[in-house]
């Protein structure tokens, strides 16, 4: 079985997120989605997500083609990779990841996915356009 893993905040789930997840699913038989913890989002983006982590996780779990969705680790971000041992890791077109650091302990495929109308559906852009209210699906 080809396990695929992808990561994200998934704040205000929108069609761009669904495209990302759907593209990732196309690289294997079993899709594992790691949802970022609130405190880690704050550290990375400088602010907390608009939706709490359990709400974001619940929405991802309700997507029919997602086989498993879990919250990320608080400290060791790579622990979930070690635990689930995917064959493929898919990254969003705009995800900032230390690829060389990842390759030190992950020998599978790392695939950068294509954007989906990034100027229309990117959460941060939607937030600016809609006065802080991204369109949800």
C-alpha positions in Angstrom: 0.0 0.0 0.0 1.3 3.4 -1.0 0.8 5.8 1.9 0.8 9.5 1.1 1.2 12.2 3.8 0.5 15.9 3.6 0.4 18.8 6.1 -1.4 22.0 6.6 -3.2 24.4 8.8 -6.5 24.2 6.8 -8.0 27.3 8.4 -11.3 28.1 6.7 -11.3 25.1 4.4 -11.7 26.2 0.8 -11.5 24.7 -2.7 -7.7 25.4 -2.8 -7.2 23.1 0.2 -9.5 20.5 -1.5 -7.4 20.6 -4.6 -4.2 20.2 -2.6 -5.6 17.2 -0.8 -7.1 15.7 -3.9 -3.7 16.0 -5.8 -2.0 14.4 -2.8 -4.5 11.5 -2.8 -3.6 10.8 -6.5 -0.1 9.8 -5.4 -1.1 6.7 -3.4 -3.8 4.4 -2.0 -4.0 5.9 1.6 -4.0 9.6 2.4 -2.8 10.7 5.8 -3.4 14.4 6.6 -1.5 16.2 9.4 -3.4 19.2 10.8 -1.1 21.9 12.3 -1.5 22.5 16.0 -2.7 26.0 17.1 0.5 26.8 18.9 2.7 25.7 16.0 0.7 27.9 13.6 1.3 30.9 16.0 5.0 30.2 16.0 5.2 29.8 12.2 2.7 32.5 11.0 2.9 34.9 14.0 -0.8 34.5 14.8 -3.3 31.9 15.8 -5.6 30.4 13.2 -9.2 31.7 13.1 -10.5 28.2 13.8 -9.4 25.9 16.7 -7.3 22.8 15.8 -10.1 20.4 16.7 -12.5 22.2 14.4 -10.0 22.2 11.6 -9.2 18.5 12.2 -12.9 17.6 12.2 -13.5 19.2 8.8 -10.5 17.3 7.3 -11.8 14.0 8.8 -15.1 14.6 7.0 -13.5 14.6 3.5 -14.4 11.3 1.9 -11.0 10.7 0.2 -9.0 11.4 3.4 -8.2 8.0 5.1 -6.7 9.4 8.3 -6.4 12.8 9.8 -4.5 13.6 13.0 -3.1 16.6 14.8 0.6 17.3 14.4 3.1 17.0 17.2 3.7 19.9 19.5 7.5 19.7 19.5 8.9 17.1 17.1 7.2 17.9 13.7 8.8 14.9 12.1 7.5 12.4 14.7 4.3 11.7 12.7 6.5 10.8 9.6 8.4 8.3 11.7 5.1 6.9 13.2 3.1 6.5 9.9 6.0 5.9 7.6 4.5 7.2 4.3 6.0 6.4 0.9 5.3 9.8 -0.4 5.1 13.3 1.2 3.3 15.9 -0.7 3.9 19.6 -0.1 1.8 22.6 -1.1 3.3 25.0 -3.7 3.8 27.6 -1.0 4.8 25.5 2.0 8.1 26.5 3.5 9.9 23.2 4.4 13.5 22.4 4.9 13.7 19.7 2.2 17.3 18.8 3.1 16.4 18.3 6.7 13.5 16.2 5.7 15.7 14.0 3.4 18.0 13.2 6.3 15.5 10.8 7.7 12.9 10.3 5.0 13.9 8.4 1.9 10.6 8.3 0.1 9.4 10.7 -2.6 8.8 14.3 -1.9 6.4 16.0 -4.3 5.6 19.7 -4.6 2.0 20.0 -5.7 0.6 22.6 -8.1 -1.4 25.7 -7.0 -5.1 26.0 -7.5 -6.0 29.5 -8.5 -3.7 30.8 -5.8 -4.7 34.4 -6.3 -8.3 33.5 -5.8 -8.3 30.8 -3.1 -5.2 31.3 -0.9 -6.5 31.7 2.7 -4.4 34.7 3.5 -5.5 36.5 0.3 -9.2 35.6 1.0 -8.8 37.1 4.5 -7.7 40.4 3.1 -10.4 40.5 0.4 -13.3 39.5 2.6 -12.3 41.5 5.6 -11.0 38.5 7.5 -13.8 36.1 6.4 -12.4 33.4 4.1 -15.1 31.5 2.1 -15.7 28.1 3.6 -16.8 24.9 2.0 
